[in-house]
Each structure stands twice: as C-alpha cells, then as structure tokens.
C-alpha cells in the first residue's frame, strides 16, 4: 500500500513538473513557476537514494512487525503465543543485523529504477569533517554508509525497544 502511494505521488509530481509526462491525467491546467520549482525539488528528493533507502528500510520493518502488531491487538490474545512471536521477530532482527543488507539495496535500486525509468544510482550524502546533525561513519561505499548509519542503527533501536517492552519486563503483557 505504501509502495502504491509512493508511485502515485511520483506520478502526480511528474505531471506537475512536466505537463506532457502523463497526458492521461489531463493537460488543461497550468502551474505557476514557484510551484513547479518546488515540485521539481520534491521529485528530485523522492527519486534520491537518501529517501529510497530509508523508505525501503521502513517497508522491511513494517512487514516484519506486522504479524506481531496484529497478534497483540486481537481481543483474545494468547500471551504465550504473542511472546513467542516477539521472540521470533527478535531473532530475525538479530540475524538481519549480522547479515548482509544486499537484498535491501537491490529492492531500493529496483524501486528507484521504477520511479526514474531504469536509472538509479546509489549515492551517499556528502560527508564533512565535523558533523553535528547526523552520523558520519567511516565508510568507503554508499552501501556501507547506509548499512552502518541507517540499517544497523534502526535494527538496534527496534531490538532495544522490543526487548525492553516484552523480554525484560513481561509483566506488561498481562
């Protein structure tokens, strides 16, 4: 569903920026220069790897945590089964953190090619000598940068929160 929303948003932004990009949406409207300029910037960001990699990470986690959230929201929740499901998710997250994230980057590249018309380049943000607002991990490739600064950090955060809520303090389940 989020993927459909992303592709629809991309199509709308393309139609605003380039009137002839999607003639099926109609061409009898005009946009002022400021709006076209802003939408062009949004479209550029939407197609960039700095957006697509975190988006793909979130999709991956939403799919993984979906079963747990459904089980925990049921009326007749079996606490033992819910804890077992949480522990399975914890082990999956631990193995994801230890393993390679190549599938993640392939999925992001596929999404980028879908949006950009078979053109996608994985790039990392410009690194500076002194960083104060985001991590600046030592990395030689864009894949390594995103694995260290986003993927592993997000997995560690989710693991810590799940362990805090369910493993370290199971009394919250009752």
N, C-alpha and C positions, 0 to 999 in steps of 0.2 A: 504494500500500500504506500509506504514512504517512497519507494522507487517510482511508482506511478505518479505521485505528487511531484517528485523531482523532475521527471521528464516533461510533465505538463507545464511546470513553472519555466523550464528551459525553453519550451516551445513558445510560451507567451512572451518571454523576454526577447527571443529571437524575432518574433513578429513585430514587437515594438521597435527594436533596433533596425531591422531590415524589413521594410514593408512587403517585399516580394518573397521573403523566406518561406512563408506559409500562406499562399493565396487562398486556401480553403477557409482561412479564418476571416477573410474579407480584406479589402484594401481601400475602403472608402472612409477611412479615418486618418487623421494626422496627429502627430505628437509634436510638442514644442521641442526646441533644441536642448533645453536643460533636461527634460525628461528622458530624451533619447540618450543623452550623455550619461545620465545616472544609470539607466537600464543597461547600457553598454558596460559600465563598470561592474554592475551586479552579475551580468552574464559572464564577464571575464573571471570573476571570483568563483562563480558556480562551476566553471569548467576547469578550475585550477586544482592541482594536487593538494594544495593546502586546505581545500574544502572537501575534496573527494575522499581522501584517506580517512579523516575523522568521521565522515559520513558513513563510510564502509565499516569502520570500527563499531560505530553505534548500531548499524544494522546487524552486525555479527552478534553483539551483546544482547540486543533485543530478541533475536531468535533464540539465543541460548537461555535467556532468563524467562522467556515466555511461559514455558511449562511450569516453572516454579511459581510464577505470579498467578497463573490460573489455578493451580492446586491450593495455594494459600487463600484464595478468595472464595473458594467453594463453601457452601453452607455446612455441609457435613465433612469437614476437613479431617482427614486421618492424620494426626500429628506425627505418628511414626513414619508414615509414607512421605509426608512433606519434608521431614528432616532427612530421610533417605534421599529424596530428590535434591535437596540443597547440597548434601554431601557429594552427590554425583556431579553437580554443577561445579562445586569447589574443585574436585579432582580434574574436571575438564579444563577449568580455568588455569589450574596449576600446570597442566601439560601444555596448554596453549602458550603460557609464558615461557616455558622452557624450549618449545619447538620453534621452528622457523615460521615466519609470517608470510611466506611466499604466496599462499593462497589469497591472503588479504590483498596484497598488492596486485595480483592478477585480476581479482574481482574489481578493484578500483580502476585498473587500466581498462578493463572491459567496459565499465560504466563511463569512463572518460571518453573512450572511443565512440560509444553510443551517443554521447552528447556532442562531441566535437567532430563527428563524421570521420572516423578512423584515424584521428590524430590525437595522441595523448603522450605527454612527456612528464615523467615523474621528476619533480624538482623539489628541492628543499628551500625553506626560507633563507634569506641572506643572514649569515652569521656575523656577529660583531664581536669585538674584543671584550666588551663589557655589556653583559645582558642583565636587565633588571626586571623584565616583564614576562619572560618565558624562558624555558630551559635552553641551554646552549651546550648540548652534549658533544663530546668529541666523536665525530663520525666522518667517514670518507665518502659514503654514498647516501643518496636520498633515502633509500630503503632502510639503511641502518639508522639514519636520523629519526625517521618516523617510528621505527620499531622501539628505539630507546626512549624517545621523548613522549610518544603518544600511546602506542600499543601496550608496552610493558607497564607504564605508569597507570594507565586506566585499569588494566587487569589487577595490578596490585591494590588499587583503591577499592575495586569491587570485591576482591577477595577479603580485604580487611573488614569491609562493612558487613559482608555475609557472615564471616567468622564471628565478628562482634555480636551480631544480632542472633545467630542461630547456634553456633557451636560453643562459644564461650559463655553464653547466657541462655540456655534452652528454656528457662522459666518464662521467657517472653512468649513462648509458643502456647502456653495454657491460658 
